[in-house]
Amino acid sequence: MSPETPATDELRTSTRYGSFGWIGWSLFLSLAFAAGAFVYFLYLPLRSEAARHAAERDEAKARAANLEAKLSGAQEHVGELTRKQVEVSVQLAETVAEKEKLEAELKAIQADLASKLEVEIKSGNIELRRRGDELVVDVADKVLFDSGQADVTESGREVLTQVAQSLAELTGHIIQVGGHTDSTRVVNKETQARFPTNWELSTARATNVVRFLQEQGKIPGERLVASGFSQFRPAASNKTAAGRQKNRRIELVLLPRK
C-alpha cells in the first residue's frame, strides 16, 4: 500500500467538493424548475381563476345593484299606478253618484211637469219625453203664439210660468229653447216685413221664450240658450197638415251641465 501524498489528498478533496457542487446545482435547478412549474401550473392558473371570480363577483354586484334600482323604480311606478287607480275609483264613484242625482232630479221634474201640464199633455199640445240624459218638453206653437207671430200670448205666458217653476229648481242643467217651423214659406206681407224666412221666425220665437223664462221665470240667463232651427229639424213629415202642425213647435231641452 503506497503512502498518500498531499497531492493525493488535495485531489480527493477537490473531487469530493466537485461532487457536492454538482449535486447542489442539481438540487438548485430541480428546486428552481419545481418553483417555476408551481408558478406556471398552479399559482398563475389559481391567480387567474381568482381574478375571474373577482370579476364575476363584481359583475354580479353590479347586476344586483341594477336590479335593485329597477325594482325600486318598479315599486314607485306601482305605487303611482295604485294612487291613480284610487283617484279614478273615487272620481268614478263621484260621477256615478252625480249621474244618479241628476237622473233622480229629471224624474222628479218630469213628474212635476206632467202634473202641472196635464190638460195640455192630454190635448196633445205638450209632450214630455226622455232622450238619453235629456228631458225634452215639446210645446205646440199655437199654445204660445198666434199664427205667424213671435210674441208670447197670454195663455202661453201662463203655460211658461208653470214650466219655469219646475225648471228653475233644476240647477244642474242647461235649458236650450229651440224654435221650429214647418216647411211652408212665409208669404204674408206683414209677416214677411218682420220675418223674411222661417229662420227669423223660429229664432225670434225661441228668443222671446228665453226672455220670459229669465225675466218672469227668474231662471238665470247663464242656464238659458236660444236657438232657431227653421224647418230643418222636423219631428214629422211636412207632407200632411198633421205633420206640419207637429213641426211648428218650441222645444225645451234640459241638457246636463258639462
C-alpha positions in Angstrom: 0.0 0.0 0.0 1.6 3.2 -1.2 1.7 6.1 1.1 -0.7 9.0 0.4 0.8 12.2 -0.6 -0.5 15.8 -0.1 -1.3 15.9 -3.7 -3.4 12.9 -3.5 -5.4 14.4 -0.5 -5.9 17.6 -2.5 -7.3 15.7 -5.4 -9.6 13.6 -3.3 -10.8 16.8 -1.5 -11.3 18.5 -4.8 -13.2 15.6 -6.2 -15.5 15.4 -3.2 -16.2 19.1 -3.4 -16.8 18.8 -7.1 -19.4 16.1 -6.4 -21.1 18.2 -3.8 -21.1 21.2 -6.2 -22.8 19.2 -8.9 -25.3 17.8 -6.6 -26.0 21.3 -5.2 -26.5 22.7 -8.6 -28.7 19.8 -9.5 -30.8 20.4 -6.4 -30.9 24.1 -7.1 -32.0 23.5 -10.7 -34.6 21.0 -9.5 -36.0 23.4 -7.0 -36.0 26.2 -9.5 -37.8 24.0 -12.0 -40.2 22.9 -9.3 -40.8 26.5 -8.3 -41.3 27.5 -12.0 -43.6 24.6 -12.5 -45.6 25.6 -9.4 -45.9 29.2 -10.6 -46.8 28.2 -14.1 -49.1 25.3 -13.5 -50.6 26.2 -10.1 -50.1 29.8 -9.0 -50.8 31.6 -12.2 -53.9 29.5 -13.0 -55.1 30.0 -9.4 -54.5 33.7 -9.6 -56.2 33.9 -13.0 -59.1 31.9 -11.6 -59.3 34.2 -8.6 -59.3 37.3 -10.8 -62.0 35.8 -12.9 -64.1 35.0 -9.8 -63.5 38.6 -8.6 -64.6 40.0 -11.9 -67.7 37.7 -11.9 -68.4 38.8 -8.3 -68.1 42.5 -9.3 -70.3 41.9 -12.3 -72.9 40.1 -10.1 -72.8 43.0 -7.6 -73.4 45.4 -10.5 -76.3 43.4 -11.8 -77.7 43.1 -8.3 -77.4 46.9 -7.9 -79.0 47.4 -11.3 -81.9 45.0 -10.5 -82.4 46.7 -7.1 -82.6 50.1 -8.8 -85.1 48.7 -11.3 -87.1 47.1 -8.5 -87.2 50.3 -6.6 -88.4 52.1 -9.8 -91.0 49.4 -10.4 -92.2 49.7 -6.9 -92.5 53.5 -7.3 -94.4 53.0 -10.6 -96.7 50.5 -8.9 -97.3 53.0 -6.1 -98.1 55.7 -8.6 -100.5 53.4 -10.5 -102.2 52.4 -7.3 -102.6 56.1 -6.3 -104.0 56.9 -9.7 -106.3 53.9 -9.5 -107.7 55.1 -6.2 -108.2 58.6 -7.7 -110.0 57.2 -10.7 -112.2 55.0 -8.4 -113.1 58.0 -6.3 -113.9 60.1 -9.4 -115.9 57.2 -10.9 -117.9 56.9 -7.7 -118.5 60.7 -7.6 -119.5 60.6 -11.3 -122.0 57.7 -10.7 -123.4 59.5 -7.7 -123.8 62.8 -9.6 -125.4 60.9 -12.5 -127.8 59.2 -10.2 -128.6 62.5 -8.6 -129.3 64.2 -11.9 -131.4 61.2 -13.0 -133.5 61.5 -9.9 -133.9 65.2 -10.4 -135.0 64.7 -14.0 -137.6 62.1 -13.0 -138.9 64.4 -10.3 -139.2 67.4 -12.7 -140.8 65.2 -15.3 -143.4 64.0 -12.9 -144.0 67.6 -11.6 -144.5 68.9 -15.2 -146.8 66.0 -16.1 -149.0 67.0 -13.2 -149.0 70.8 -13.8 -149.5 70.5 -17.6 -151.9 67.5 -17.5 -154.6 69.3 -19.5 -152.2 70.4 -22.3 -150.5 67.0 -22.4 -153.8 65.2 -22.7 -154.9 67.5 -25.5 -151.6 66.7 -27.4 -150.4 70.3 -27.3 -147.5 69.5 -25.0 -145.3 66.3 -25.0 -142.8 65.2 -22.4 -140.2 62.7 -23.4 -136.7 61.4 -22.5 -133.9 61.5 -24.9 -130.9 59.8 -23.3 -129.8 62.0 -20.4 -132.0 64.8 -21.7 -135.6 65.8 -20.8 -137.5 67.3 -23.8 -140.6 69.4 -23.4 -142.3 69.9 -26.8 -144.9 72.8 -26.9 -147.0 73.3 -29.9 -146.7 76.8 -31.4 -150.4 77.5 -31.0 -150.1 77.2 -27.2 -147.6 80.0 -27.2 -148.1 82.2 -30.3 -150.6 83.5 -32.7 -150.2 82.3 -36.3 -147.1 84.0 -37.9 -146.3 85.9 -34.7 -143.4 85.6 -32.3 -144.8 87.4 -29.2 -145.9 85.0 -26.4 -149.7 85.1 -25.9 -151.3 85.5 -22.5 -152.3 81.8 -22.4 -148.7 81.0 -23.5 -147.3 83.0 -20.6 -149.5 81.0 -18.2 -148.0 77.7 -19.5 -144.4 79.0 -19.4 -144.9 80.2 -15.9 -145.8 76.7 -14.8 -142.8 75.3 -16.8 -140.4 77.9 -15.3 -141.5 77.0 -11.7 -140.3 73.4 -12.3 -137.2 74.1 -14.4 -135.9 76.8 -12.0 -135.2 74.1 -9.4 -133.1 72.0 -11.9 -129.8 73.9 -11.4 -127.6 71.2 -12.8 -129.0 71.6 -16.3 -128.9 74.0 -19.2 -132.2 74.8 -20.8 -132.0 75.0 -24.6 -135.0 76.6 -26.2 -135.3 75.7 -29.8 -137.7 77.3 -32.3 -139.0 75.1 -35.1 -141.3 75.7 -38.0 -142.8 73.6 -40.8 -141.6 73.9 -44.4 -144.3 76.4 -45.5 -142.7 79.7 -46.7 -143.6 83.0 -45.1 -146.0 84.6 -47.7 -148.0 87.1 -45.6 -146.6 90.6 -46.5 -146.9 91.9 -43.0 -145.2 88.8 -41.5 -142.5 89.0 -44.2 -141.7 92.5 -43.1 -140.7 91.2 -39.7 -139.7 87.6 -40.6 -138.5 87.3 -44.2 -137.9 83.5 -43.7 -138.6 80.7 -41.2 -135.1 81.3 -39.8 -136.1 84.7 -38.4 -139.4 83.5 -37.2 -138.1 80.4 -35.4 -135.2 82.4 -33.8 -137.5 85.2 -32.7 -139.9 82.8 -31.0 -137.1 81.0 -29.2 -135.6 84.3 -28.1 -138.9 85.6 -26.7 -139.4 82.3 -24.7 -135.9 82.6 -23.3 -136.5 86.2 -22.3 -139.7 85.3 -20.5 -138.1 82.4 -18.6 -135.3 84.8 -17.4 -137.3 87.9 -16.7 -140.6 86.4 -15.4 -139.5 82.8 -14.5 -136.3 84.0 -12.7 -134.2 81.4 -14.3 -130.5 82.7 -14.6 -129.5 83.7 -18.1 -126.4 81.5 -17.9 -128.6 78.5 -17.9 -130.6 79.5 -21.0 -129.8 79.1 -24.7 -132.0 80.3 -27.6 -131.7 78.6 -31.0 -133.7 78.9 -34.2 -133.8 75.8 -36.4 -136.3 76.9 -39.1 -137.9 73.9 -40.8 -134.7 71.8 -40.9 -135.3 69.6 -37.8 -138.8 68.3 -38.4 -140.5 66.0 -35.9 -142.8 64.6 -38.6 -143.4 64.7 -42.3 -144.3 68.1 -43.8 -146.5 66.4 -46.4 -149.6 66.3 -44.2 -151.4 69.0 -42.2 -150.9 67.0 -39.0 -147.2 66.6 -39.6 -146.8 70.3 -40.3 -148.7 71.1 -37.1 -146.4 68.8 -35.1 -143.3 70.5 -36.6 -144.4 74.0 -35.6 -143.2 73.9 -32.0 -141.0 75.2 -29.3 -138.7 72.5 -27.9 -137.2 73.0 -24.4 -134.4 70.6 -23.9 -132.8 70.1 -20.5 -129.1 69.4 -21.0 -126.7 68.2 -18.2 -124.0 70.8 -17.5 -120.6 69.7 -18.7 
